[in-house]
Amino acid sequence: MKYINEDKINNLIRDAAKVDSRKLDVILAKAKSLKRLSLEESAALLCVNEPDSVQKIFSAASFVKDAIYGRRVVLFAPLYISNLCANACLYCAFKSDNPLIKRKALTIPEIKSQTEWLLGRGHKRILMVCGEEAPEGKTNIDYYVGAVEAIYAANVGKNKIKRVNVNCAPLSIGEFKQLKASGIGTYQVFQETYHEETYRRMHPKGPKSDPDNRMDAVDRAFKAGIDDIGIGALYGLYDYRFQTLGLLSHVEHMEDKLKVGPHTISVPRIEPAQGAELSFNPPYKISDDEFKKVVAVLRLSVPYTGIIMSTRESPEMRDLLLSLGVSQISAESNTSPGGYS
């Protein structure tokens, strides 16, 4: 997979077992000075398991979170506009060969209606999400742009949506230029897993089956003028330490080549999805303690980036993760197109 050195990541995980308490303290002191951590330093933190040392990591992460964000938390509502999809991701209910869900692509009036419902609930920020297949007679980009424009056009009295972030299929540079012109905030694209063998197994067919095309989506978006980009990995597909170091390798690529890091990093966990058998028994299920460590290490490793958590997590877990580094959370999530009203 482009930009990901699997041997290097595996070696870092293996060697991290040799980290002693003195080195841990040095790494945490660097992190608390709000400096970026190296892959080696991040691997060392990820592989810490001794309870007192883990608590040191959590305390440092809370310090960095407070230093940069204070008590500010960004709330947004996801708006799923379509579950039509040409892909067959084994963990997703939207997969093309799933007969158990009713397919739906919202019309422009329906998108405005859903947006107005969210405005009535006080929302100002929307994350627009859709499957990778356009309604009949439209191209993906035409559908995306029309949807963004409809969201911005909606109003309840004087209240309007201030920012539309978009999580959609990878596009060409020309298409990304069209998307930018529609006025989007952040463009999100998740690699899901940075382990190539796992990636190919989880995405057996459809446009998403090409891991390098998906990796390059960030670069194409940047070339099109979108410099506000979010990345993410789906936890449960592969070893959480590898997933996190893969994410951080992607961050390094962005910083080195594009001279800008990700605006956000998302860390969803696999949740049961109707018609997706694998989602009920993830191959690398991540525990709550491991997940807390992931969030803390990401906050220490990339102090400037926003970390996004979904409302899939319990209220108790959300409170803990907010203290450890999460800075953005979704609210009132409904993953069914048209599900809000």
Summary of the structure (lengths in Angstrom):
residues: 341
radius of gyration: 19.7
end to end distance: 41.4
largest distance: 62.6
contacts: 1173
relative contact order: 0.17
helix: 46%
strand: 13%
